[in-house]
Amino acid sequence: MNSNIRKITCVVLAGVLAAQAAGCAKSHTEKEINELAVEYCNAVVCLDVDAMIELSEDLEDRRSDLERELTIRKGDVYTEESAQFVSAIADTLDYEIDKDSVSVNEKKGTAEVTVTFEYCDYEELIDDVDITDIDQLTDAVSDAQKTKTDVTIEFSETDDGWKVTDTEEVIGEALEFTSARFISIGQAITGYEVYAVERDNFYNLEIIGDFREMDYDPSYRVLIRYEDNDIEFYGESMGFTDEFDFDTNVGSISADKEYFSVALTYNTEISDPDFTGFYATVEHDGEIVESFGDTIDIRVSQSGVGEGNWNGDLIVSFYEPGGCLIWQGTVTVV
């Protein structure tokens, strides 16, 4: 009888030890997921693209776009004012991990955890009529109410350990505030100086900045308000130039190259925007040597402007259908 008791005891004890071992294994994995979540969220809050990519398995092909979007400074993505505004919002970004939400599926090699990200509710600032300049707008960010968003971060076990698998979706939700760069600063600042014109109820045109001055503002942007949607032109994309300064809209190209390209960058929810009526010109020594119609994307070539004009300053200008200047830059052929 004692022998039977010992057998039963050993079986029970073995079961207890097995359960404890399984519990320890799960606890170890949960701890690992929590630690990885902290490391990843720190990378997100710091806008550290390299770290986000290293901790993910699905983000490397987005490196170039992320570096442009998360390097918050004046350039081809941000104007000076939008960079100032978005940077202030980024400074308020924080997170909290719900450690009790960790879920691990050892068999499938998957896991997930819920994280709450919070940052300044910048939309309430846009409606504040007391804000009259960009400095007031950015100063108000730190004292504004916070908005929170719950994000489920998913992980999968790979040959290189656990990795975040839905990184792009997480970044899209946690860093949604970077879309504030698309907001017309004139919309946020009361009394902001704009030049507006209405044409047959077709659209309203707001031009931020003033090209009528010789020292025009390179932060100049154009917002065209259609009846059902908006298109905002906020910069330009240059191709095949040797150098180009996006702060001054001035660049250069060597004379042995045959062409360079210029395209306006824009944001809209219109699925297929119609640029009929938009046009561009190229000037050399005060004369228009080439023109383009119904487009915001052009290729300026030696054959197009004429061989004799492929030297010195070429001034490229884009216009909206009513003749208002949208963008202007200079490329010097050297």
Backbone torsions as a table, in degrees:
resi	resn	phi	psi	omega
1	MET	NA	-39.8	178.0
2	ASN	-61.2	-35.6	179.3
3	SER	-63.7	-41.2	179.2
4	ASN	-65.5	-39.4	179.0
5	ILE	-62.0	-43.2	179.9
6	ARG	-62.1	-40.2	-179.9
7	LYS	-63.8	-45.7	179.8
8	ILE	-62.3	-43.1	-180.0
9	THR	-61.4	-42.9	-179.2
10	CYS	-65.1	-39.6	178.7
11	VAL	-63.8	-45.9	178.8
12	VAL	-61.9	-45.6	-179.1
13	LEU	-62.7	-40.9	179.1
14	ALA	-62.2	-39.5	178.9
15	GLY	-64.8	-41.7	178.5
16	VAL	-62.7	-45.5	-179.5
17	LEU	-63.4	-39.7	179.0
18	ALA	-63.8	-42.4	179.3
19	ALA	-64.4	-40.6	179.0
20	GLN	-65.0	-40.2	179.9
21	ALA	-63.2	-43.2	178.3
22	ALA	-63.3	-40.9	179.3
23	GLY	-63.4	-40.6	179.3
24	CYS	-65.0	-41.2	-179.6
25	ALA	-62.7	-44.7	-179.9
26	LYS	-65.4	-41.3	179.5
27	SER	-61.7	-39.9	179.4
28	HIS	-63.8	-43.8	179.9
29	THR	-66.0	-42.1	178.5
30	GLU	-60.9	-40.6	178.1
31	LYS	-62.8	-41.4	179.5
32	GLU	-63.3	-41.4	179.2
33	ILE	-65.7	-41.8	177.9
34	ASN	-60.9	-43.6	-179.6
35	GLU	-64.9	-40.6	178.5
36	LEU	-66.5	-37.7	178.4
37	ALA	-62.6	-42.0	177.9
38	VAL	-61.6	-46.8	-178.8
39	GLU	-61.9	-42.8	-178.7
40	TYR	-68.1	-44.3	-179.7
41	CYS	-65.0	-35.6	175.3
42	ASN	-61.3	-40.5	178.8
43	ALA	-63.7	-40.2	179.3
44	VAL	-64.8	-47.5	-178.5
45	VAL	-62.9	-35.5	179.9
46	CYS	-85.7	-0.2	-177.6
47	LEU	54.9	38.7	-177.5
48	ASP	-88.8	94.4	-175.6
49	VAL	-62.7	-43.2	-179.5
50	ASP	-58.3	-45.3	-178.9
51	ALA	-67.2	-41.1	179.0
52	MET	-60.6	-42.2	-179.7
53	ILE	-67.4	-41.3	-179.3
54	GLU	-63.2	-33.7	-177.3
55	LEU	-88.6	-1.0	-176.2
56	SER	-118.0	164.2	176.3
57	GLU	-115.5	3.6	-173.3
58	ASP	-135.3	29.0	-170.6
59	LEU	-125.4	-12.1	-172.9
60	GLU	-56.9	-38.9	-177.9
61	ASP	-72.5	-4.7	178.0
62	ARG	-104.7	6.7	-173.8
63	ARG	-54.7	-51.4	-175.2
64	SER	-60.1	-46.5	-179.9
65	ASP	-63.6	-42.9	-178.7
66	LEU	-65.2	-40.3	179.5
67	GLU	-62.3	-37.3	178.5
68	ARG	-70.3	-42.8	-175.3
69	GLU	-74.9	-32.4	-174.2
70	LEU	-101.7	0.7	169.7
71	THR	-92.5	93.7	-168.7
72	ILE	-86.2	87.2	174.9
73	ARG	-152.1	164.8	-176.8
74	LYS	-62.6	132.0	-179.0
75	GLY	177.2	-143.0	-177.0
76	ASP	-83.7	-6.7	177.5
77	VAL	-106.5	-42.3	-177.2
78	TYR	-116.1	141.1	166.9
79	THR	-80.3	171.9	179.6
80	GLU	-59.6	-43.1	-176.6
81	GLU	-73.8	-41.4	179.7
82	SER	-67.1	-34.3	176.9
83	ALA	-64.1	-41.0	178.8
84	GLN	-63.4	-42.7	-178.3
85	PHE	-68.3	-51.3	-177.2
86	VAL	-66.1	-36.8	178.1
87	SER	-62.2	-39.7	178.0
88	ALA	-64.8	-39.4	177.7
89	ILE	-65.2	-42.3	-179.4
90	ALA	-59.2	-33.1	179.5
91	ASP	-66.2	-17.7	-179.8
92	THR	-94.1	-3.8	-176.0
93	LEU	-68.2	130.8	178.2
94	ASP	-146.9	172.5	-178.7
95	TYR	-150.3	162.0	173.8
96	GLU	-141.8	127.7	-179.1
97	ILE	-94.2	129.9	174.6
98	ASP	-84.9	92.5	-175.3
99	LYS	-63.0	-26.7	178.9
100	ASP	-74.5	-10.4	-177.4
101	SER	-89.2	-3.8	-178.2
102	VAL	-60.7	128.8	178.3
103	SER	-129.0	127.1	-177.1
104	VAL	-123.3	131.8	172.8
105	ASN	-115.9	96.9	-175.0
106	GLU	-62.6	-38.7	-177.2
107	LYS	-64.4	-43.3	-179.5
108	LYS	-84.6	-14.5	-177.9
109	GLY	68.5	40.3	179.5
110	THR	-128.8	159.4	178.0
111	ALA	-157.4	163.7	176.3
112	GLU	-155.1	158.5	178.4
113	VAL	-151.0	148.9	179.9
114	THR	-97.8	132.4	179.6
115	VAL	-127.2	136.9	175.5
116	THR	-103.2	117.1	174.7
117	PHE	-99.0	144.5	176.3
118	GLU	-139.5	148.2	177.5
119	TYR	-158.7	172.5	-177.7
120	CYS	-54.9	134.7	174.5
121	ASP	-79.5	82.8	-172.7
122	TYR	-67.5	-21.9	-177.4
123	GLU	-65.3	-31.3	179.2
124	GLU	-69.5	-26.6	179.5
125	LEU	-71.5	-30.3	-178.2
126	ILE	-63.4	-30.2	-178.2
127	ASP	-91.8	2.4	-178.1
128	ASP	-80.9	109.7	-175.6
129	VAL	-72.9	-11.9	-178.8
130	ASP	-83.3	-10.5	-179.9
131	ILE	-85.4	118.0	-173.4
132	THR	-120.0	-2.9	174.3
133	ASP	-151.7	168.6	-173.2
134	ILE	-65.7	-33.2	179.2
135	ASP	-66.6	-41.4	176.3
136	GLN	-62.9	-38.0	-179.6
137	LEU	-62.8	-47.1	-178.6
138	THR	-73.4	-33.9	177.8
139	ASP	-65.0	-31.5	-177.9
140	ALA	-74.0	-16.0	-175.8
141	VAL	-61.3	-45.2	-174.3
142	SER	-65.3	-27.2	-178.2
143	ASP	-98.1	-1.2	-176.6
144	ALA	-74.8	160.6	175.0
145	GLN	-62.1	152.5	178.5
146	LYS	-95.9	147.0	171.4
147	THR	-111.6	141.8	-175.9
148	LYS	-118.1	148.0	175.4
149	THR	-140.7	130.5	178.5
150	ASP	-89.7	128.9	-177.9
151	VAL	-125.2	131.9	174.5
152	THR	-94.2	116.2	179.0
153	ILE	-95.2	126.7	-178.4
154	GLU	-105.1	145.5	-178.8
155	PHE	-128.4	154.9	171.1
156	SER	-137.8	149.4	-179.3
157	GLU	-85.9	123.6	-178.8
158	THR	-120.1	179.5	177.1
159	ASP	-63.7	-22.0	179.5
160	ASP	-101.0	16.5	-179.8
161	GLY	99.3	-168.4	-179.3
162	TRP	-74.1	136.6	179.7
163	LYS	-134.2	150.2	174.0
164	VAL	-73.6	134.5	-174.0
165	THR	-109.0	-18.8	-177.9
166	ASP	-115.8	42.5	-170.6
167	THR	-57.6	-45.1	-175.7
168	GLU	-61.7	-39.1	178.7
169	GLU	-67.3	-41.4	179.1
170	VAL	-61.9	-47.7	-179.4
171	ILE	-61.7	-40.3	179.7
172	GLY	-59.7	-36.1	-179.8
173	GLU	-83.8	-46.1	-175.9
174	ALA	-69.9	-32.9	-177.3
175	LEU	-110.6	30.8	179.4
176	GLU	-56.6	-29.3	-175.7
177	PHE	-62.3	-18.9	178.7
178	THR	-64.5	-18.2	177.1
179	SER	-70.1	-8.1	176.4
180	ALA	-62.4	-16.5	178.0
181	ARG	-65.6	-19.9	-179.5
182	PHE	-85.6	-8.0	-179.7
183	ILE	-76.3	132.0	174.1
184	SER	-65.3	119.6	-179.7
185	ILE	-60.4	-29.6	175.7
186	GLY	-63.5	-23.6	177.0
187	GLN	-74.8	-26.9	-175.4
188	ALA	-94.1	-24.2	-174.5
189	ILE	-108.2	120.0	179.6
190	THR	-66.0	131.0	177.9
191	GLY	79.2	11.0	179.7
192	TYR	-62.8	134.7	-174.1
193	GLU	-76.4	117.9	176.2
194	VAL	-131.5	158.9	174.8
195	TYR	-109.3	116.4	-173.6
196	ALA	-121.8	148.3	178.8
197	VAL	-148.8	142.3	176.6
198	GLU	-112.9	139.5	-179.1
199	ARG	-130.3	100.4	174.2
200	ASP	53.9	34.3	-179.9
201	ASN	59.6	14.0	-180.0
202	PHE	-74.2	-45.0	174.3
203	TYR	-163.6	164.0	170.0
204	ASN	-105.9	138.2	-178.1
205	LEU	-116.4	121.8	175.1
206	GLU	-112.5	124.5	178.5
207	ILE	-112.5	121.4	-178.4
208	ILE	-98.1	121.5	-174.3
209	GLY	104.0	179.3	-175.0
210	ASP	-146.7	107.0	179.0
211	PHE	-80.4	-4.4	178.9
212	ARG	-74.1	-13.9	176.9
213	GLU	-92.9	145.3	179.9
214	MET	-63.5	-40.1	179.0
215	ASP	-93.1	63.8	-175.4
216	TYR	-64.1	156.4	-177.9
217	ASP	-81.4	116.6	179.8
218	PRO	-69.6	-6.4	175.5
219	SER	-84.2	0.4	-179.5
220	TYR	-48.0	131.0	177.2
221	ARG	-137.7	160.2	-179.6
222	VAL	-126.9	131.6	175.9
223	LEU	-119.3	117.0	177.5
224	ILE	-102.5	119.6	-178.7
225	ARG	-99.1	107.3	173.9
226	TYR	-84.5	172.6	-178.2
227	GLU	-62.3	-35.7	-174.9
228	ASP	-112.8	-5.6	-179.1
229	ASN	-168.8	178.9	-178.2
230	ASP	-123.2	153.7	166.4
231	ILE	-128.3	126.6	177.6
232	GLU	-115.8	125.0	174.0
233	PHE	-94.3	120.3	-173.9
234	TYR	-124.8	10.5	178.6
235	GLY	169.9	-158.6	-177.3
236	GLU	-147.2	158.6	175.8
237	SER	-119.7	124.7	-178.5
238	MET	-108.0	142.8	177.6
239	GLY	-134.5	139.8	172.1
240	PHE	71.5	14.6	170.2
241	THR	-87.4	155.0	177.8
242	ASP	-77.5	-37.3	178.6
243	GLU	-145.2	149.5	172.1
244	PHE	-157.8	126.5	179.7
245	ASP	-98.8	110.3	-177.2
246	PHE	-72.9	-12.5	176.8
247	ASP	-75.5	-34.9	-175.8
248	THR	-113.9	-5.6	-177.3
249	ASN	60.0	40.9	-179.9
250	VAL	-129.0	134.8	179.6
251	GLY	-149.7	-173.7	-179.0
252	SER	-147.3	160.7	177.7
253	ILE	-147.2	143.5	179.7
254	SER	-75.7	146.8	-173.7
255	ALA	-64.3	-21.5	-178.2
256	ASP	-79.4	-8.8	174.7
257	LYS	-82.8	151.2	-172.5
258	GLU	-93.3	-20.0	-177.1
259	TYR	-165.2	167.2	167.5
260	PHE	-141.8	162.9	-177.6
261	SER	-123.5	150.8	177.2
262	VAL	-138.4	133.4	175.8
263	ALA	-138.6	137.2	175.2
264	LEU	-74.7	138.9	175.6
265	THR	-96.9	140.7	-173.7
266	TYR	-148.3	164.1	177.2
267	ASN	-130.4	133.6	179.0
268	THR	-163.6	157.2	173.2
269	GLU	-98.6	0.6	175.6
270	ILE	-70.6	125.5	-173.7
271	SER	-66.3	-35.2	-178.2
272	ASP	-141.6	78.0	-175.5
273	PRO	-61.6	141.3	-178.5
274	ASP	-99.5	117.2	-178.7
275	PHE	-103.9	24.9	174.4
276	THR	-60.1	130.9	179.5
277	GLY	97.2	-23.2	174.5
278	PHE	-70.2	148.2	-179.9
279	TYR	-151.7	165.1	-178.7
280	ALA	-137.7	150.5	177.1
281	THR	-131.1	156.5	174.3
282	VAL	-124.0	124.7	-178.6
283	GLU	-110.8	144.8	173.8
284	HIS	-139.8	123.4	-178.4
285	ASP	54.1	40.2	175.4
286	GLY	81.2	1.8	179.7
287	GLU	-118.6	141.8	176.1
288	ILE	-75.9	118.6	-176.9
289	VAL	-106.1	-10.8	176.2
290	GLU	-159.8	146.7	178.2
291	SER	-141.0	155.3	-177.9
292	PHE	-135.2	141.0	-179.5
293	GLY	-119.8	151.2	174.2
294	ASP	58.6	41.7	-178.0
295	THR	-157.8	159.3	171.3
296	ILE	-124.9	17.3	-177.3
297	ASP	-136.7	111.7	-173.2
298	ILE	-128.4	159.6	174.1
299	ARG	-123.5	114.8	-179.2
300	VAL	-94.6	118.9	-173.9
301	SER	-123.0	161.0	177.1
302	GLN	-62.0	-40.3	179.7
303	SER	-69.2	-30.8	-178.8
304	GLY	-72.9	-44.9	-177.5
305	VAL	-84.6	-15.5	-177.1
306	GLY	99.0	135.3	-175.0
307	GLU	-56.1	-37.0	-178.1
308	GLY	-70.2	-16.7	-179.7
309	ASN	-99.8	-0.7	-177.3
310	TRP	-83.3	58.9	177.9
311	ASN	-162.7	155.3	179.0
312	GLY	71.7	-153.2	-174.0
313	ASP	-87.3	129.1	171.7
314	LEU	-112.7	116.9	-178.5
315	ILE	-97.1	118.4	-178.5
316	VAL	-102.8	129.2	-178.3
317	SER	-131.5	137.5	175.0
318	PHE	-113.3	139.2	-178.2
319	TYR	-128.4	149.5	172.2
320	GLU	-85.0	168.6	-172.7
321	PRO	-54.4	-28.2	-179.1
322	GLY	-83.6	-2.0	177.9
323	GLY	96.7	3.6	177.8
324	CYS	-80.6	137.4	-178.7
325	LEU	-70.2	129.1	177.6
326	ILE	-96.9	-45.3	-176.5
327	TRP	-153.2	149.6	177.3
328	GLN	-147.1	139.9	178.3
329	GLY	-150.8	165.6	-178.0
330	THR	-124.4	129.5	173.9
331	VAL	-118.3	123.2	-178.7
332	THR	-97.7	124.7	177.0
333	VAL	-87.2	119.9	-175.2
334	VAL	-124.4	NA	NA
